[in-house]
Amino acid sequence: MVRASLSLLGLVLLVAVGVFAWSSRASALPYYSGRDFTPNWSPVAHRVGAFSGLTDQRGQAFGSEVLDGHVYVASFIFTRCSLVCPVLVKQLTRVQEATQGTDARIVSYSVTPDVDTPDVLKEFGAARHIDPSRWHLVTGSKPTIYGLARNAYFADDERITASLDEPDAFLHTEKL
């Protein structure tokens, strides 16, 4: 009887220590600080730097100041995509619904900015019930968008970097 009580007490203590350790770790979300996608659980050190010169689906100037002070999800899409983007946009629509009434934002950068003009993005957004006050569909120069994807959001990977040096190659990723 004493042995069973000690075993039970030991099990309870082990579970309590495990729950404490997990809860203290789970209180922060992991983030990626580099291209190797190793998750970090420490306080966030990486920040997306200042940028400007982009335009959203309403034809308004878009830069980092629009996102300042907001939690946001960023993605890289193009309007003519028929594989990854429709699924990604559908899931981001769920994020838009779940964050209704908050200051959270979504920004989707077009990786085909020569095709995805503000008018094209506006039509794309309207067809998918995208709220332009909270979900920015953004276009601009390829060097600016690709630079953000690679260096600020780590949204490319080494397997496709070589092909991006080709003139008509473009960056396309499912990573958020």
C-alpha positions as CSV (number, residue, x, y, z in Angstrom):
1,M,0.0,0.0,0.0
2,V,2.8,2.4,0.9
3,R,4.7,1.5,-2.2
4,A,1.6,2.2,-4.4
5,S,1.0,5.6,-2.6
6,L,4.7,6.5,-3.2
7,S,4.4,5.5,-6.9
8,L,1.3,7.5,-7.3
9,L,2.9,10.5,-5.6
10,G,5.9,10.2,-7.9
11,L,3.7,10.0,-11.0
12,V,1.7,13.1,-9.9
13,L,5.0,15.0,-9.3
14,L,6.4,14.0,-12.6
15,V,3.2,15.1,-14.4
16,A,3.1,18.4,-12.5
17,V,6.7,19.1,-13.4
18,G,6.0,18.2,-17.1
19,V,2.9,20.4,-17.2
20,F,4.8,23.3,-15.6
21,A,7.7,22.9,-18.1
22,W,5.3,22.7,-21.1
23,S,3.1,25.6,-20.0
24,S,6.1,27.9,-19.5
25,R,7.4,27.0,-23.0
26,A,4.0,27.1,-24.6
27,S,3.3,30.6,-23.4
28,A,5.2,32.0,-26.3
29,L,4.8,31.0,-30.0
30,P,7.9,29.9,-31.9
31,Y,9.2,32.1,-34.6
32,Y,11.8,31.6,-37.3
33,S,14.9,33.8,-37.3
34,G,16.6,32.5,-40.4
35,R,16.4,30.5,-43.6
36,D,17.0,27.2,-41.9
37,F,13.5,27.4,-40.3
38,T,14.7,26.4,-36.8
39,P,12.0,27.4,-34.4
40,N,13.0,29.7,-31.6
41,W,11.0,30.0,-28.3
42,S,12.8,32.9,-26.9
43,P,11.6,36.5,-27.2
44,V,11.4,37.7,-30.8
45,A,14.5,39.4,-32.0
46,H,13.7,39.6,-35.7
47,R,11.6,42.5,-37.0
48,V,10.6,43.2,-40.6
49,G,12.4,46.4,-41.4
50,A,11.0,49.6,-42.9
51,F,9.9,49.4,-46.5
52,S,7.8,51.6,-48.9
53,G,6.9,52.0,-52.5
54,L,4.1,49.4,-52.7
55,T,0.4,49.9,-53.6
56,D,-2.6,48.0,-52.2
57,Q,-5.8,47.0,-54.0
58,R,-7.4,50.4,-53.2
59,G,-4.6,52.1,-55.0
60,Q,-3.3,53.5,-51.8
61,A,0.4,53.7,-50.9
62,F,1.5,50.7,-48.8
63,G,4.6,50.5,-46.6
64,S,5.7,49.2,-43.3
65,E,4.0,52.1,-41.5
66,V,0.6,50.6,-42.4
67,L,1.4,47.5,-40.4
68,D,3.2,49.2,-37.5
69,G,1.5,48.3,-34.2
70,H,-0.5,45.4,-35.7
71,V,-0.2,41.7,-35.4
72,Y,-0.3,40.4,-39.0
73,V,0.0,37.4,-41.2
74,A,2.0,37.9,-44.5
75,S,1.7,35.7,-47.6
76,F,3.0,35.7,-51.1
77,I,0.5,34.9,-53.8
78,F,-0.5,35.7,-57.4
79,T,-4.1,36.1,-58.7
80,R,-3.7,33.6,-61.6
81,C,-2.4,30.8,-59.4
82,S,-4.5,27.6,-59.6
83,L,-2.7,25.4,-57.1
84,V,-1.4,26.6,-53.8
85,C,-2.9,30.1,-53.7
86,P,-6.6,29.2,-53.7
87,V,-6.1,27.0,-50.7
88,L,-3.9,29.6,-49.0
89,V,-6.4,32.4,-49.6
90,K,-9.3,30.2,-48.4
91,Q,-7.5,29.5,-45.1
92,L,-6.5,33.2,-44.7
93,T,-10.2,34.0,-45.1
94,R,-10.8,31.9,-42.0
95,V,-8.1,34.0,-40.3
96,Q,-9.9,37.2,-41.4
97,E,-13.2,35.9,-39.9
98,A,-11.5,34.7,-36.7
99,T,-9.8,38.1,-36.1
100,Q,-12.9,40.2,-36.9
101,G,-13.1,43.0,-34.4
102,T,-9.4,43.0,-33.6
103,D,-6.5,45.1,-34.9
104,A,-5.0,42.0,-36.6
105,R,-4.1,42.5,-40.3
106,I,-3.4,40.2,-43.3
107,V,-1.1,41.3,-46.1
108,S,-0.7,39.3,-49.3
109,Y,2.1,40.4,-51.6
110,S,1.8,39.6,-55.3
111,V,4.7,37.8,-56.8
112,T,3.6,38.7,-60.3
113,P,3.3,42.5,-59.9
114,D,3.4,43.2,-63.6
115,V,0.1,41.3,-64.0
116,D,-1.4,42.0,-60.5
117,T,-2.2,45.7,-60.8
118,P,-4.3,47.4,-58.0
119,D,-7.4,46.9,-60.2
120,V,-6.8,43.2,-60.7
121,L,-6.1,42.8,-56.9
122,K,-9.3,44.8,-56.1
123,E,-11.4,42.5,-58.3
124,F,-9.6,39.4,-56.9
125,G,-10.4,40.6,-53.4
126,A,-14.0,41.4,-54.0
127,A,-14.6,37.9,-55.5
128,R,-13.2,36.4,-52.3
129,H,-14.9,38.7,-49.8
130,I,-11.6,40.2,-48.7
131,D,-12.0,43.2,-46.4
132,P,-9.6,45.8,-47.8
133,S,-9.5,47.7,-44.5
134,R,-7.9,44.6,-42.8
135,W,-6.5,42.5,-45.6
136,H,-4.1,44.3,-47.9
137,L,-3.4,42.8,-51.4
138,V,-0.2,44.5,-52.4
139,T,1.7,45.0,-55.6
140,G,4.9,46.9,-56.5
141,S,8.3,46.3,-58.0
142,K,9.6,42.8,-58.2
143,P,12.9,43.7,-56.5
144,T,11.0,45.2,-53.6
145,I,8.6,42.3,-53.2
146,Y,11.2,39.6,-53.7
147,G,13.6,41.3,-51.4
148,L,11.0,41.4,-48.6
149,A,10.1,37.7,-49.2
150,R,13.7,36.6,-49.1
151,N,15.3,38.9,-46.5
152,A,12.4,40.1,-44.2
153,Y,10.0,37.2,-44.2
154,F,12.3,34.3,-45.1
155,A,9.6,33.1,-47.5
156,D,11.8,31.4,-50.0
157,D,14.1,28.4,-49.7
158,E,17.5,27.5,-51.1
159,R,16.0,24.9,-53.4
160,I,14.5,27.5,-55.6
161,T,16.9,30.4,-55.2
162,A,18.9,29.4,-58.3
163,S,15.9,29.4,-60.6
164,L,14.9,32.9,-59.3
165,D,17.9,34.4,-61.2
166,E,16.1,33.6,-64.5
167,P,14.3,36.6,-66.0
168,D,10.8,35.1,-65.9
169,A,11.1,33.1,-62.7
170,F,9.1,34.2,-59.7
171,L,8.9,33.5,-56.1
172,H,5.9,31.4,-55.0
173,T,5.5,29.9,-51.6
174,E,2.9,28.5,-49.2
175,K,4.8,29.8,-46.2
176,L,3.2,32.4,-44.0
